[in-house]
Amino acid sequence: MAIIDLVSWSPQGNRTIYAWRFPETNLSTYTQIVVQESQEAVLFSKGQIIGKFGPGKHTLNTENLPILRNLFGIPFGGKNPFTAEVWFVNKVQNFSIDWAVSKMIIQDPDYNTQLPLVAGGRYGLKVDDAEKFLIKAVGTKNEFAQEDLTDQFFGEFSTKTKSQIAQYVLKHRVGYKYLSAYLDELSEYLKNVLNPFWEQLGLQLLKFNITTIDIDTSTEEGKKVATAIATQASMSITGHTWQQEQMFNTANKAVEGFGNGSGGLLGGLMAMSMMGGLGGGNAMGSSMMQPQYQQPTFGGNSQTPQSTEATSQPMKMVYCSNCAKKYPSSSRFCPHCGDPYNPCPKCGADNDPNAKRCVSCGTSLQQPATLCPHCSAPLEVGATFCGNCGKQVQALTDTCSRCGTELPPSVKFCPKCGKKRDS
């Protein structure tokens, strides 16, 4: 076989190739190796490394490869043949490796439940130790490209990434709603944790970026979680409750059934009753639109004043409208974020200062509400009877046209002057 006089490698195409083996092995002490910028050439013979060369043109001889005298007994001078494998290693900096992990279960501190998440981003690697990289990563392959790297080490990379994201969320108590604000910090944290894994392979992790963390909707469980979060966000914006959401859906189905004749008389009556309740037209619908949802109590039956009104609410655990964490209703401010406690006059739930209705029971928050002394339901201004329980909340009094004495509703004559009550 002919002796190879020139050995070089010029990568072609858009593929990222980290290492490439020259196809011929017949070399001599006159063979020249041309190494491009951002490359390194490594020579193997009889299972061991006999030389490494950086960028430039190199002539193989016993002066720069003294081990040849031991392996082949090659003396100085003359065109002495020998066999060796020449590997070219690409040491250019690459920042275009995409990554993604799924089926990542995180214990969310805000929702206090497990959420299925997916994460993805991009990172960059550079060959830092060509000898270690060829021995530990490349092995016996003739070519080692970017896809070989990501396929070969995906399992370990995925496991470490999932584990570290879960540990970060648990340690720093960062909920799903706020993860996007921590992407830079979390990316740097993962870079420092993952870099030792690549260093043992002769690689250096130059950059590691997380571009997205989202709910995993590839499963039915994930779809339900995503729908629940979207519904909660919608209710938070519009100010209605989950119970009211179900009322709307049920009423719409009843109306549709009544319209196409499949609902019958019962469906029609149910729809009209519900729609009347949605508009505040009857007591039954109004009661359904104001569900008596009570948050978990705290501290037994102890009482704490909530306002200057005659009524007071029992102390309970309420959820902060700003950070969603629980604290006792006896506090004037949230101990977690400092947000002022803005209680609902009916159920005591904390509400945003700009909320029009209570997020828990739907009570109007735009003006101070007078409560019924019998059932504690809000009263309309000037109301004589409670719209919820129907009991009288204000005395029906009149005055005598002669002496001005107040007349109770049960008397027919003025008890002071004896004048007959005007009809």
C-alpha positions as MATLAB code, in Angstrom:
seq = 'MAIIDLVSWSPQGNRTIYAWRFPETNLSTYTQIVVQESQEAVLFSKGQIIGKFGPGKHTLNTENLPILRNLFGIPFGGKNPFTAEVWFVNKVQNFSIDWAVSKMIIQDPDYNTQLPLVAGGRYGLKVDDAEKFLIKAVGTKNEFAQEDLTDQFFGEFSTKTKSQIAQYVLKHRVGYKYLSAYLDELSEYLKNVLNPFWEQLGLQLLKFNITTIDIDTSTEEGKKVATAIATQASMSITGHTWQQEQMFNTANKAVEGFGNGSGGLLGGLMAMSMMGGLGGGNAMGSSMMQPQYQQPTFGGNSQTPQSTEATSQPMKMVYCSNCAKKYPSSSRFCPHCGDPYNPCPKCGADNDPNAKRCVSCGTSLQQPATLCPHCSAPLEVGATFCGNCGKQVQALTDTCSRCGTELPPSVKFCPKCGKKRDS';
ca = [
       0.000    0.000    0.000;
       1.169    3.551   -0.807;
       2.659    5.769    1.844;
       0.490    8.796    2.699;
       2.451   12.018    2.366;
      -0.202   14.552    3.521;
      -2.859   14.233    6.236;
      -5.510   16.948    6.807;
      -9.227   17.473    7.513;
     -11.544   20.190    6.204;
     -15.115   19.670    7.542;
     -17.880   20.007    4.948;
     -21.581   20.784    5.362;
     -23.543   22.163    8.313;
     -23.168   19.186   10.665;
     -21.213   19.713   13.857;
     -18.517   17.004   13.971;
     -16.411   16.839   17.116;
     -13.914   14.150   16.000;
     -12.917   12.519   12.682;
     -10.439    9.707   11.922;
      -8.250    9.916    8.827;
      -9.097    6.806    6.742;
      -5.488    5.747    5.963;
      -2.895    4.455    8.453;
       0.255    4.064    6.296;
       2.482    6.941    7.345;
       6.206    7.660    7.248;
       8.733    9.938    8.878;
       8.247   12.296    5.904;
       4.419   12.505    6.198;
       3.092   16.000    6.862;
       0.033   16.723    9.023;
      -1.843   19.986    8.446;
      -3.948   21.038   11.438;
      -6.494   23.845   10.925;
      -7.340   26.551   13.461;
      -9.639   25.267   16.252;
      -8.377   21.712   15.588;
      -6.047   19.320   17.344;
      -4.517   16.147   15.847;
      -3.935   13.066   17.995;
      -1.927   10.018   16.774;
      -2.571    6.490   18.039;
      -0.378    3.463   17.361;
      -0.549    0.004   18.884;
      -3.301    1.167   21.275;
      -1.484    4.151   22.756;
      -1.096    7.846   22.005;
       2.207    8.628   20.286;
       1.744   12.360   19.705;
      -0.514   15.431   19.709;
      -0.275   18.430   17.364;
      -1.905   21.892   17.444;
      -2.710   24.236   14.525;
      -0.018   24.369   11.789;
       1.985   22.057    9.466;
       3.929   19.247   11.120;
       6.388   16.683    9.638;
       6.360   13.354   11.423;
       9.855   12.258   12.485;
      11.636   10.725   15.431;
      12.422   14.164   16.831;
       8.788   15.152   17.520;
       7.726   11.502   17.908;
      10.593    9.871   19.873;
       8.326    6.976   20.865;
       8.632    5.681   17.266;
      12.090    4.347   18.071;
      10.639    2.242   20.856;
       7.580    1.027   18.919;
       9.105    0.408   15.485;
      12.875    0.769   15.969;
      12.959    3.633   13.459;
      16.416    5.334   13.330;
      17.109    8.970   12.507;
      16.965    9.952    8.824;
      15.440    8.160    5.848;
      11.845    7.695    4.799;
      10.836    5.118    7.379;
       7.235    3.773    7.150;
       5.011    2.999   10.134;
       1.262    2.594   10.860;
      -0.777    4.985   12.992;
      -4.313    6.371   13.299;
      -4.677   10.118   12.985;
      -7.677   11.731   14.765;
      -8.705   15.309   14.206;
     -10.640   16.915   17.077;
     -12.812   19.978   16.460;
     -12.315   22.429   19.367;
     -14.578   25.197   18.075;
     -17.093   26.657   20.565;
     -20.617   25.434   19.815;
     -23.742   27.031   21.310;
     -26.481   25.369   19.228;
     -27.369   22.181   21.143;
     -31.109   22.083   21.905;
     -32.390   20.086   24.861;
     -35.781   19.147   26.312;
     -37.001   17.000   29.203;
     -40.570   15.869   29.941;
     -42.469   13.931   32.608;
     -40.863   16.029   35.323;
     -42.957   15.913   38.528;
     -42.537   18.970   40.780;
     -44.093   19.552   44.205;
     -45.425   23.084   43.777;
     -45.285   25.173   46.996;
     -48.088   27.530   45.901;
     -50.703   25.014   44.710;
     -49.466   22.481   47.307;
     -49.721   19.639   44.809;
     -47.567   17.813   42.262;
     -47.416   19.360   38.810;
     -46.216   17.562   35.637;
     -43.781   19.899   33.864;
     -41.671   20.028   30.712;
     -38.542   22.116   30.275;
     -36.322   23.011   27.354;
     -33.534   25.280   26.224;
     -30.095   25.355   24.600;
     -26.510   24.794   25.717;
     -23.005   24.916   24.294;
     -20.025   22.548   24.596;
     -16.354   22.730   23.678;
     -13.741   19.948   23.609;
     -11.292   20.925   26.336;
      -9.178   17.740   26.600;
      -8.889   15.986   23.202;
      -7.157   12.898   24.597;
      -9.759   12.324   27.326;
     -12.610   13.013   24.883;
     -11.369   10.464   22.318;
     -10.856    7.750   24.929;
     -14.015    8.220   27.067;
     -16.581    9.464   24.553;
     -15.586    8.544   20.979;
     -14.179    5.051   21.417;
     -13.913    3.000   18.209;
     -16.105    5.148   15.962;
     -14.672    6.705   12.799;
     -16.630    9.920   13.295;
     -18.288   11.542   16.314;
     -20.926   14.211   15.586;
     -23.230   16.326   17.738;
     -26.138   13.869   17.404;
     -23.878   11.060   18.662;
     -23.056   13.154   21.716;
     -26.664   14.032   22.602;
     -27.955   10.484   21.970;
     -25.189    8.778   23.920;
     -25.492   10.879   27.055;
     -29.187   11.827   26.989;
     -30.133    9.492   29.854;
     -27.650   10.889   32.366;
     -28.215   14.468   31.179;
     -32.014   14.155   31.487;
     -31.868   12.577   34.948;
     -29.500   15.189   36.335;
     -31.478   18.085   34.816;
     -34.829   16.903   36.210;
     -33.346   16.222   39.639;
     -31.648   19.617   39.908;
     -34.726   21.593   38.783;
     -36.856   19.739   41.358;
     -34.282   20.372   44.098;
     -34.063   24.066   43.216;
     -37.859   24.509   43.396;
     -38.011   22.624   46.703;
     -35.067   24.471   48.266;
     -36.053   27.996   47.193;
     -39.864   27.405   47.287;
     -40.414   28.870   43.832;
     -43.898   28.077   42.531;
     -44.820   27.384   38.905;
     -46.420   30.838   38.558;
     -43.089   32.537   39.294;
     -40.601   30.187   37.581;
     -40.294   32.401   34.502;
     -38.823   35.137   36.711;
     -36.041   32.783   37.846;
     -34.923   31.365   34.474;
     -31.578   33.226   34.499;
     -30.764   32.227   38.064;
     -31.900   28.630   37.504;
     -29.874   28.394   34.264;
     -26.672   29.491   36.000;
     -27.363   27.101   38.871;
     -27.765   24.141   36.499;
     -24.654   25.121   34.514;
     -22.510   24.927   37.640;
     -24.049   21.608   38.673;
     -23.811   19.927   35.230;
     -20.336   21.138   34.270;
     -18.464   18.416   36.279;
     -20.418   15.756   34.358;
     -19.074   17.059   31.013;
     -15.572   17.701   32.373;
     -15.048   13.994   33.041;
     -15.583   13.440   29.292;
     -13.048   16.089   28.285;
     -15.729   18.676   27.485;
     -16.462   22.119   28.904;
     -20.022   23.405   29.370;
     -19.754   26.975   28.127;
     -23.403   28.054   28.390;
     -26.631   26.530   29.639;
     -29.952   28.301   29.080;
     -33.479   27.375   30.103;
     -35.917   29.001   27.703;
     -39.193   27.467   28.870;
     -40.773   25.576   31.770;
     -44.417   24.684   31.226;
     -47.166   22.227   32.129;
     -46.767   18.848   30.404;
     -49.999   18.555   28.379;
     -48.991   15.298   26.660;
     -50.981   13.341   29.275;
     -54.590   13.565   30.431;
     -53.438   14.527   33.914;
     -51.367   17.380   32.515;
     -54.273   18.629   30.377;
     -56.532   18.729   33.456;
     -53.914   20.649   35.441;
     -53.410   23.180   32.621;
     -57.194   23.671   32.313;
     -57.556   24.145   36.095;
     -54.797   26.772   36.193;
     -56.288   28.625   33.217;
     -59.733   28.572   34.859;
     -58.312   29.895   38.124;
     -56.578   32.733   36.285;
     -59.823   33.586   34.460;
     -61.812   33.665   37.710;
     -59.152   35.821   39.359;
     -59.408   38.365   36.534;
     -63.226   38.464   36.305;
     -63.837   38.128   40.058;
     -66.285   35.192   39.938;
     -66.028   31.950   41.927;
     -65.839   28.282   40.962;
     -69.398   27.755   42.188;
     -70.614   30.560   39.952;
     -68.707   29.048   37.020;
     -70.623   25.798   37.500;
     -73.874   27.756   37.698;
     -73.179   29.407   34.350;
     -72.390   26.067   32.695;
     -75.447   24.325   34.132;
     -77.749   27.199   33.156;
     -76.380   27.258   29.608;
     -76.952   23.516   29.200;
     -80.496   23.868   30.532;
     -81.221   26.727   28.117;
     -79.833   24.731   25.187;
     -81.918   21.720   26.150;
     -85.048   23.853   26.474;
     -84.374   25.497   23.116;
     -84.089   22.259   21.128;
     -86.903   20.544   22.987;
     -84.776   17.862   24.638;
     -84.876   19.452   28.070;
     -88.626   19.289   28.573;
     -90.623   21.383   31.026;
     -88.281   20.643   33.932;
     -85.240   21.857   31.976;
     -87.046   25.045   31.001;
     -88.158   25.815   34.556;
     -84.648   25.078   35.835;
     -83.080   27.360   33.238;
     -85.488   30.228   33.991;
     -84.922   29.832   37.729;
     -81.145   29.884   37.315;
     -81.120   32.776   34.907;
     -83.342   34.722   37.260;
     -80.868   33.992   40.038;
     -77.959   35.140   37.911;
     -79.662   38.468   37.465;
     -80.657   38.772   41.105;
     -84.374   38.298   40.376;
     -85.253   35.703   43.024;
     -84.046   34.575   46.402;
     -83.206   31.003   45.389;
     -80.884   32.047   42.546;
     -79.362   34.786   44.653;
     -78.577   32.276   47.366;
     -76.962   29.913   44.847;
     -74.909   32.754   43.445;
     -73.558   33.467   46.921;
     -72.197   30.074   48.071;
     -71.534   29.913   51.790;
     -67.944   28.711   51.307;
     -66.069   28.806   54.585;
     -62.296   28.620   54.693;
     -60.622   26.383   57.318;
     -61.045   27.739   60.823;
     -58.076   28.437   63.046;
     -57.866   28.733   66.800;
     -61.226   27.320   67.863;
     -64.156   29.674   68.474;
     -62.169   32.779   69.371;
     -63.590   36.030   68.052;
     -61.770   38.958   66.475;
     -63.309   42.267   65.365;
     -63.056   42.846   61.602;
     -64.632   46.311   61.369;
     -66.661   48.902   63.255;
     -69.881   47.057   62.380;
     -71.896   45.306   65.074;
     -71.112   41.881   63.601;
     -67.753   40.103   63.843;
     -66.242   37.089   62.089;
     -64.617   34.096   63.868;
     -60.860   33.931   63.424;
     -59.895   31.604   60.559;
     -57.120   30.895   58.106;
     -57.426   33.063   54.988;
     -55.519   32.993   51.715;
     -53.570   36.131   50.799;
     -54.884   37.695   47.573;
     -51.313   38.669   46.636;
     -49.105   35.611   47.395;
     -51.833   32.921   47.938;
     -50.310   31.791   51.258;
     -52.411   31.192   54.383;
     -52.380   33.281   57.538;
     -54.844   33.922   60.441;
     -57.555   36.512   59.875;
     -56.515   38.267   63.086;
     -53.548   39.731   61.198;
     -53.897   43.148   59.588;
     -51.190   42.321   57.039;
     -50.010   39.121   55.351;
     -46.943   37.894   57.314;
     -45.475   36.418   54.107;
     -45.591   39.385   51.696;
     -46.908   42.336   53.768;
     -50.062   42.838   51.671;
     -52.879   44.528   53.706;
     -55.746   42.275   54.781;
     -58.898   43.392   52.924;
     -61.639   41.141   54.349;
     -64.998   40.381   52.793;
     -67.731   41.675   55.154;
     -69.611   38.406   54.786;
     -67.122   35.492   54.731;
     -63.874   37.192   55.775;
     -61.870   36.083   52.694;
     -58.963   38.344   51.674;
     -59.583   40.277   48.443;
     -57.625   42.537   46.128;
     -58.297   46.219   46.961;
     -59.680   46.750   43.432;
     -61.930   43.669   43.445;
     -65.588   44.361   42.751;
     -66.846   41.150   44.328;
     -65.474   38.701   46.875;
     -63.502   35.887   45.200;
     -64.981   33.400   47.684;
     -68.679   34.235   48.144;
     -69.393   36.885   45.470;
     -70.454   39.640   47.903;
     -70.197   43.164   46.504;
     -67.150   45.028   47.809;
     -67.764   48.427   46.235;
     -69.584   49.965   49.228;
     -69.911   49.106   52.914;
     -72.608   46.455   53.242;
     -75.200   46.388   56.027;
     -75.745   42.808   57.192;
     -79.007   41.146   58.128;
     -79.112   40.563   61.915;
     -80.763   37.175   61.317;
     -78.651   35.510   58.565;
     -75.718   37.989   58.078;
     -76.517   38.395   54.370;
     -75.741   41.832   52.792;
     -78.736   44.181   52.677;
     -79.690   46.589   49.945;
     -79.587   50.248   50.966;
     -82.935   51.216   52.535;
     -84.254   47.631   52.545;
     -87.022   46.797   55.025;
     -86.833   43.010   54.571;
     -83.807   40.743   54.009;
     -83.532   39.525   50.421;
     -81.983   36.248   51.607;
     -84.111   35.089   54.571;
     -87.154   37.395   54.111;
     -87.245   38.563   57.718;
     -87.959   42.152   58.693;
     -84.811   44.155   59.347;
     -86.293   47.628   59.875;
     -89.390   48.736   61.762;
     -92.301   49.986   59.653;
     -92.964   53.203   61.586;
     -95.234   56.141   60.854;
     -95.919   59.469   62.620;
     -99.166   60.958   63.942;
    -100.360   63.815   61.735;
    -101.517   65.778   64.830;
     -98.701   65.459   67.398;
     -95.876   63.807   65.425;
     -95.588   60.766   67.688;
     -94.090   57.661   66.020;
     -96.772   55.024   65.480;
     -95.872   51.298   65.585;
     -97.363   49.299   62.692;
     -99.817   47.455   65.022;
    -101.715   50.521   66.438;
    -104.769   52.194   64.859;
    -104.912   55.266   67.174;
    -102.176   57.555   68.439;
    -101.333   56.520   72.037;
    -100.553   60.185   72.945;
    -103.390   62.273   71.486;
    -105.902   59.575   70.466;
    -106.159   60.661   66.815;
    -107.078   57.862   64.406;
    -104.202   56.759   62.226;
    -104.312   58.080   58.671;
    -104.887   55.269   56.174;
];
